Every structure is written in structure tokens, then in C-alpha cells.
């Protein structure tokens, strides 16, 4: 019997509370960050000193501080505890939202967005999730958080335009500050306190793993991929609302376009995910998606006068975005060494936010220097770079991550135990973490000797 055929372990009540509460905190925070994306370019002209460059910078500014602080704050949470770091991050997020809400000039909005990003709680939240869940259910708890973030992005595109009409941009920022306070209340009253906090190598960055992760060429290409994806997406939103308005749809009605496009994109991506994961066509799907993204950017540049054409191109873009948001993290998990997934995902996530920052900056610069349509050429150019990276990338082996519970064992047993685990047919990589009481494995499920592996488990 392989790991994929193990009986599904049920969540305990505490684990359900933890997963639901942390997903709510994560998703409401991201909702607050994303709600301005579909509307800011339309209403920023009311702000003193607004220029296309500064508008783009305001849209992407959160990405810079998010990228700079998320790994350090995650490491800080190992020292002072998860909840203090998360509370601090939510306070900074709320302060940044208030600064942006009170701003009458573009510079203060940029400062507010920078402060919002500095409340970078992603790594600490994932670490707390790991503290509060058993290894048998941890992956599903993480998946719940990931799904909540994807849904918050979709919801932000739909609710942003009508909220901007009713509340104004400042009202959206006030709402964002309120969501941060809601997050603090959820953390206080719904999320349990962990009995103890420890390092979980599959869930959070570990300092001594950074050299190996940064030296892995496949991981670096995947990091560049997510960087280019978010650079393209955020740069597009510097001018996309203007294109939709020019095509004949009033700003308050933009949600009428976003809603069906977002829903259809989710449906359309599913067969491609199945093709990639089960059909073994990962590289073909990846190259096809990036090529489609490049074509859609060229289409936006040439044919953005028709609302129907804009809607179709937006459907292509959102399908690609959702597809890549699913496939790229899966490839990172496969490419990372056993026990290094947390570090690899930390670098991957930081690359994503740097891309968002540069997307806003380059989109604003292109808009100011060459006109709104030129921004789409930025996306086309980054897509061409990504096509080159993807075409020459070796796909990681289709191995499954597995965490084996070891229980309490003598400190000196680690290296010998790793060698014995690696001798089991189907175990391709093993890292024994006696301080956590587990072994992190990468296994070939098709030929794994599951019965022998189970003899090493504390649960056997």
C-alpha cells in the first residue's frame, strides 16, 4: 500500500478551528490588498500629485516590503512565538490601511501600501498552522489556506468596483483596516494557542537550507516563473481598468465582466491541471500557458477597443494565472529536497512579491513614458523571457513528499537511520529530523515498499 492509499485521517476539532481561523486571517488580509487592483487606476486621478508612474508604484508597493519582511518575520516567530508576530503584522497592515485612507496625495497612499506590505505574516501563519496540526492532516490544512487566498483574489476583482463606487478608494482602505481588526479577533478567539512551537522544515524556512535552495537551477527557474507571472499580472492592472472603461463599460459595472470571467477561468483550468498532474504533460501545459499569456498581452495591445475581445483576453489571462498558481507550487514541492520545502516556498513566495512590486513600477513607467497600451507590451516581453526559461527547464521527478513519524529516538541515530531509509525501494531522498520526531522523505509511489517503510514508523 502506497502513501497515496493511506486512509484519510480526520481533522480534530482543534485542527478544524486552526485551519478555518488561519485561512480566514490570510484571506481577509489578501482581500484587503487586492480590492484596489481593479479600481485604483480609475480613481487615482483624484489624488494630489498622481502620475501614471506613481499610480503604478502605489499598486505594487506592498510587494517590496512583503518580500523583504516575510522570511525574517517567519524566523522571528521561531524566537518570540507565532501569535505576537501575526498580531504585529496585522497592526502594521491596519496602520498602513488608515494612512492610505486618510491620504489626499499619492505619496501617502504609497506609504500606506508600503506599511501594508511590511505586515508580512505569511510565513508566521504557515508556521502556526504547522504547530497546530498533525503531519497527517497538515498538507490539507495548508491547501485550505491556499484555496482561501485564491478565492479572495477572485472576490476582490468582483467586489472592488461596486465598493469603489459606493465608498470611494478611501472607503476601501477603511474597510481593509476593519478586516485587519477582524483578523486580530479571529486570532484571539478562534485560533488555538499551540502547546509548543517548533521548526517544521516542510512548512517554514530554515536558515541552513537557503544555500541549497538558491543553488538549485530548477527551483531558480520556478522562482523566476512566479516572479514574471506576478510582474505581468500587476503591470496589467495598472491600465486594464482604463481599457475596460474605454471599451464601453462604466467603472461601477466592471464586476459584470470580472465575475463570469473569474468563474469560467476556474472551470477551464481544471482539465489542464489534470493533464499536467495525471497525464504527465507538465512541460507542455506550462509552455502552452505561457505562450497563451504572451498572445493575450499582444491581443490587449492590438484589440482593446472591444469589450467582447477584452473579456475573451481576460479569460485567457485569468485561466493562465490560476493554472500557474496551481502548477508552479506543485513543481517547487517536487524539485525541493526532502525537508526543504518550507525554505523553497519561502524563496518562491518572496519572488512572487518582488514581481508584484516591479510590475507596478514598470507598468507605471511604461504608461507614463509610452502610453497605456505600451504596458501590455511589458507583459508580452516578460512572457517571452518566461517561454525561454520554461523551454530549457528540466522537469523535476514525479516524487511524492511523505512525512514519517519516528517518535522519540536517540540523538545519534539520525545518519544511520537516513541510510536505512534510503535503502528501502522507492525512497529517493530522506532527511531525519530527530528534534521534530519525523523523517522527511521523497518517494516514488509506484515502486515504494510501503510495508518496510512502516516498520520505521512510531505508529506501526
C-alpha positions in Angstrom: 0.0 0.0 0.0 1.4 3.4 -1.0 1.1 6.7 0.9 -1.5 7.9 -1.6 -3.7 5.0 -0.5 -3.5 5.5 3.2 -6.8 6.0 5.0 -7.7 9.7 5.2 -7.0 11.0 8.7 -9.8 13.2 10.0 -9.2 16.7 11.4 -9.7 17.1 15.2 -11.9 19.9 16.4 -8.9 21.9 17.4 -7.3 21.4 13.9 -10.6 22.5 12.2 -10.6 25.7 14.3 -7.0 26.3 13.5 -7.3 25.8 9.7 -10.5 27.8 9.5 -9.3 30.7 11.6 -5.9 31.0 9.9 -7.5 30.7 6.4 -9.9 33.5 7.4 -7.0 35.7 8.6 -4.9 35.0 5.5 -7.8 35.5 3.0 -9.2 38.7 4.6 -5.8 40.3 4.6 -5.2 39.4 0.9 -8.7 40.6 0.1 -7.8 44.0 1.5 -4.6 44.1 -0.5 -6.3 43.1 -3.8 -9.5 45.1 -3.7 -7.8 48.2 -5.0 -6.3 46.3 -8.1 -9.4 46.6 -10.4 -10.2 50.2 -9.4 -7.2 52.2 -8.3 -6.2 53.3 -11.8 -9.7 54.7 -12.4 -9.9 56.8 -9.3 -6.3 57.8 -8.5 -6.6 60.9 -10.6 -8.4 62.5 -7.7 -5.2 62.3 -5.6 -2.9 65.2 -5.5 0.4 64.6 -7.4 -0.9 61.4 -9.1 1.1 60.5 -12.2 0.9 57.1 -14.1 4.3 56.2 -12.6 3.2 56.9 -9.1 -0.1 55.2 -9.6 1.7 52.0 -10.7 4.1 52.3 -7.7 1.1 52.6 -5.4 -0.5 49.5 -6.8 2.7 47.4 -6.4 4.4 49.0 -3.4 3.1 46.4 -1.0 5.1 43.7 -2.8 8.5 45.2 -1.9 8.1 45.2 1.8 6.1 41.9 1.7 9.1 40.3 0.0 11.7 41.9 2.4 10.0 41.0 5.6 8.1 37.7 5.3 11.1 35.4 5.8 12.7 37.5 8.6 9.3 37.7 10.4 8.9 34.0 10.0 12.3 33.4 11.6 11.4 35.9 14.3 8.3 33.9 15.1 10.5 30.9 15.9 12.0 33.0 18.7 9.2 35.1 20.2 6.1 33.0 19.1 3.8 32.9 16.2 0.9 34.9 17.5 2.9 38.0 18.6 4.3 38.2 15.1 0.9 37.8 13.5 -0.6 40.4 15.8 2.2 42.8 15.0 1.8 42.2 11.2 -2.0 42.8 11.4 -1.4 46.1 13.4 1.1 47.3 10.7 -1.4 46.3 8.0 -4.2 48.2 9.7 -1.9 51.3 10.2 -1.0 51.2 6.5 -4.6 51.0 5.6 -5.5 54.0 7.7 -2.6 56.0 6.3 -3.8 55.3 2.8 -7.5 56.0 3.7 -6.6 59.4 5.1 -4.3 60.3 2.2 -5.2 63.2 -0.1 -2.0 62.8 -2.1 -0.5 59.8 -4.0 2.7 59.8 -1.9 0.8 58.9 1.3 -1.1 56.2 -0.5 2.3 54.7 -1.5 3.5 55.0 2.1 0.3 53.2 3.3 0.8 50.4 0.8 4.4 50.0 1.9 3.2 49.7 5.5 0.5 47.2 4.5 3.2 45.0 2.9 5.5 45.3 5.9 2.9 43.4 8.0 4.1 40.2 6.3 2.6 37.4 8.2 2.6 34.6 5.6 5.5 32.6 7.0 4.4 33.0 10.6 0.8 32.0 9.7 2.0 28.9 7.9 4.3 28.0 10.8 1.4 28.4 13.3 -0.7 26.1 11.0 2.1 23.5 11.3 2.3 23.9 15.1 -1.5 23.3 15.4 -1.8 20.3 13.0 -0.5 16.8 12.9 1.7 15.8 9.9 -1.1 13.5 8.6 -3.5 16.5 8.0 -1.1 19.4 7.6 -1.0 19.3 3.8 -4.8 19.6 3.7 -4.7 22.5 6.2 -2.1 24.3 4.0 -4.3 23.6 0.9 -7.3 25.2 2.6 -5.3 28.4 3.2 -4.1 28.3 -0.4 -7.6 28.0 -1.7 -8.8 30.8 0.5 -6.2 33.1 -0.9 -7.2 32.2 -4.5 -10.9 32.9 -3.6 -10.0 36.2 -2.0 -8.3 37.3 -5.2 -11.4 36.4 -7.3 -13.7 38.1 -4.8 -11.6 41.2 -4.7 -12.0 41.7 -8.5 -15.8 41.3 -8.2 -16.5 43.4 -5.1 -13.8 46.1 -5.7 -15.6 48.1 -8.5 -19.0 48.5 -6.7 -17.3 49.2 -3.4 -15.2 51.9 -5.0 -18.4 53.4 -6.4 -20.2 53.4 -3.1 -17.3 54.0 -0.7 -14.6 55.6 -2.8 -10.9 54.5 -2.7 -10.6 55.8 0.8 -13.6 53.7 1.9 -11.9 50.6 0.5 -8.8 51.3 2.6 -11.0 51.9 5.7 -12.7 48.6 5.0 -9.3 47.0 4.8 -8.3 48.4 8.2 -11.5 46.9 9.6 -10.7 43.5 8.1 -7.3 43.6 9.8 -9.1 44.2 13.2 -11.4 41.2 12.3 -8.3 39.2 11.7 -7.0 40.1 15.2 -10.3 39.0 16.8 -10.2 35.7 14.9 -6.6 35.1 16.1 -7.6 35.9 19.7 -10.9 34.0 19.9 -10.9 31.3 17.3 -7.3 30.2 16.6 -6.0 28.0 19.5 -2.7 28.6 21.2 -0.1 25.9 20.3 1.2 23.7 23.1 4.7 24.4 21.7 6.2 26.0 18.7 8.9 24.2 16.8 10.6 24.4 13.4 8.8 22.4 10.7 11.1 22.0 7.7 8.3 21.3 5.3 6.3 24.4 6.3 8.8 27.2 7.0 12.2 28.5 6.0 15.3 27.1 7.8 18.5 29.2 7.6 20.9 26.4 6.8 18.9 25.4 3.7 19.0 28.6 1.8 22.3 27.9 0.1 21.0 24.6 -1.3 17.6 26.1 -2.4 19.3 29.1 -4.1 21.8 26.8 -5.8 19.1 24.6 -7.3 18.7 25.6 -11.0 15.2 24.1 -11.3 14.0 26.0 -8.3 15.5 29.2 -9.5 13.6 28.9 -12.8 10.4 28.3 -10.9 11.1 31.4 -8.8 11.7 33.4 -11.9 8.5 32.0 -13.3 6.3 33.2 -10.4 8.2 36.5 -10.5 7.4 37.0 -14.1 3.8 35.9 -13.7 3.1 38.5 -10.9 5.1 41.2 -12.7 2.8 40.7 -15.7 -0.4 40.5 -13.8 0.2 43.6 -11.6 1.5 45.6 -14.5 -1.6 44.7 -16.5 -3.8 46.1 -13.7 -2.1 49.5 -13.9 -4.0 50.1 -17.2 -6.6 47.3 -17.5 -9.4 49.2 -15.7 -8.8 52.1 -18.1 -9.0 49.7 -21.1 -12.3 48.2 -19.9 -13.7 51.7 -19.4 -12.6 52.8 -22.9 -14.2 49.7 -24.3 -17.5 50.9 -23.1 -18.1 49.5 -19.6 -18.7 52.0 -16.8 -16.4 51.6 -13.8 -19.3 50.6 -11.4 -20.2 47.8 -13.8 -16.7 46.3 -14.2 -17.7 43.4 -11.9 -20.2 42.3 -14.6 -17.1 41.4 -16.7 -14.9 40.1 -13.9 -17.5 37.7 -12.3 -18.2 35.5 -15.3 -14.5 35.6 -16.4 -13.3 34.6 -13.0 -15.8 31.7 -12.7 -15.1 30.4 -16.2 -11.4 30.6 -15.8 -11.6 28.3 -12.7 -13.6 25.8 -14.7 -11.4 25.9 -17.8 -8.2 25.4 -15.9 -9.3 22.1 -14.3 -8.7 19.9 -17.4 -5.2 21.4 -17.8 -4.3 20.6 -14.2 -5.4 17.0 -14.7 -3.5 16.8 -18.0 -0.4 18.1 -16.2 -0.5 16.2 -13.0 -2.1 12.9 -14.1 -1.2 12.9 -17.8 2.4 13.7 -17.3 2.2 16.7 -19.6 3.5 19.3 -17.2 6.1 20.9 -19.5 3.6 21.0 -22.4 0.9 22.6 -20.3 3.5 25.1 -18.8 4.8 26.2 -22.2 1.3 26.4 -23.7 0.1 28.5 -20.8 3.0 30.9 -21.0 2.5 31.2 -24.8 -1.2 31.9 -24.3 -0.3 34.6 -21.8 2.1 36.2 -24.3 -0.6 36.1 -27.0 -3.2 37.6 -24.7 -0.8 40.5 -23.9 -0.3 41.2 -27.6 -4.1 40.9 -28.0 -4.6 43.6 -25.3 -2.2 45.8 -27.1 -3.8 45.5 -30.5 -7.5 44.9 -29.8 -8.6 46.5 -26.6 -11.3 48.7 -28.1 -14.0 45.9 -28.0 -15.4 44.8 -24.6 -16.0 41.3 -26.0 -12.4 41.0 -27.1 -11.2 42.4 -23.8 -13.4 39.9 -22.0 -12.0 36.9 -24.0 -8.4 38.0 -23.5 -9.1 38.5 -19.8 -10.5 35.0 -19.7 -7.3 33.6 -21.2 -5.1 35.6 -18.8 -7.0 34.6 -15.7 -7.1 30.9 -16.8 -3.3 31.0 -17.2 -2.9 32.8 -13.9 -5.0 30.3 -11.9 -3.3 27.4 -13.7 0.2 28.7 -12.9 -0.8 29.4 -9.3 -1.6 25.7 -9.0 1.1 24.1 -11.0 4.2 26.2 -10.0 4.0 25.5 -6.2 3.5 21.8 -7.0 6.7 21.8 -9.1 8.5 23.6 -6.3 7.4 20.8 -3.9 8.7 18.2 -6.3 12.0 20.0 -7.0 12.9 20.8 -3.4 14.9 18.3 -1.4 13.2 16.3 1.3 12.7 18.6 4.3 13.5 21.7 2.3 10.0 22.6 1.0 9.4 25.3 3.6 12.6 27.1 2.6 11.9 26.6 -1.1 8.4 28.0 -0.8 9.7 31.0 1.2 12.0 32.0 -1.6 9.3 31.3 -4.2 6.8 33.5 -2.3 9.3 36.3 -2.0 10.0 36.1 -5.7 6.2 36.5 -6.3 6.0 39.7 -4.2 9.1 41.2 -5.8 7.4 40.6 -9.2 4.3 42.4 -7.9 6.4 45.4 -6.9 8.3 45.6 -10.2 5.1 45.0 -12.1 3.5 48.1 -10.6 6.7 50.1 -11.1 7.4 49.0 -14.7 3.7 49.3 -15.6 3.6 52.8 -14.3 6.8 53.8 -16.0 5.6 52.3 -19.4 2.3 54.1 -19.0 3.9 57.4 -18.3 6.6 57.2 -20.9 4.8 55.5 -23.9 1.1 55.4 -23.2 -1.4 53.0 -21.6 -1.2 50.4 -24.4 2.6 50.1 -24.1 2.1 48.4 -20.7 0.7 45.3 -22.4 4.0 45.1 -24.3 5.8 44.8 -21.0 3.7 41.7 -20.3 4.4 40.3 -23.7 8.2 40.8 -23.2 8.2 39.1 -19.8 6.2 36.2 -21.3 8.8 35.7 -24.0 11.5 35.6 -21.3 9.5 33.0 -19.4 9.0 30.9 -22.6 12.7 30.7 -22.9 13.1 29.7 -19.2 10.4 27.1 -19.4 11.6 25.5 -22.7 15.0 24.8 -21.3 13.9 23.7 -17.8 14.3 20.1 -16.7 11.0 19.0 -15.1 11.5 17.6 -11.5 10.9 13.9 -11.0 7.4 13.0 -10.1 8.1 12.1 -6.4 5.7 12.4 -3.5 6.6 14.1 -0.3 5.9 12.0 2.8 6.4 12.7 6.5 7.2 9.6 8.6 6.6 9.8 12.3 9.6 8.4 14.3 8.7 9.3 17.9 11.5 9.8 20.4 14.8 8.3 19.3 18.4 8.8 20.5 20.2 11.9 19.0 23.0 9.8 17.5 20.6 7.7 15.4 20.0 10.2 12.7 22.6 9.4 10.0 22.3 5.7 10.4 18.5 5.9 10.1 18.7 8.0 7.0 20.9 5.4 5.3 18.5 2.6 6.3 15.5 4.6 4.9 17.3 5.3 1.7 17.9 1.6 1.3 14.1 1.0 1.0 13.0 0.6 -2.6 11.1 3.7 -3.7 12.7 6.1 -1.1 14.7 8.6 -3.2 15.6 11.2 -0.6 15.4 11.2 3.2 16.2 13.8 5.9 15.8 12.7 9.6 14.8 15.5 11.9 15.0 13.9 15.4 14.2 17.3 17.0 10.8 17.1 15.3 10.4 13.3 15.7 9.9 12.8 12.0 11.7 11.8 8.8 11.0 13.9 5.6 11.0 11.6 2.5 10.7 12.0 -1.2 9.3 8.7 -2.5 8.4 7.1 -5.9 4.9 5.9 -5.0 4.8 3.4 -7.9 7.6 1.3 -6.5 7.7 2.1 -2.8 8.0 -0.8 -0.4 5.3 0.6 1.9 5.3 -2.3 4.3 9.0 -2.0 5.1 8.8 1.8 5.4 6.0 1.4 8.0 8.3 -0.7 10.3 10.3 2.5 10.9 7.2 4.5 12.0 6.3 5.2 15.6 2.7 4.5 14.6 3.5 1.0 13.3 
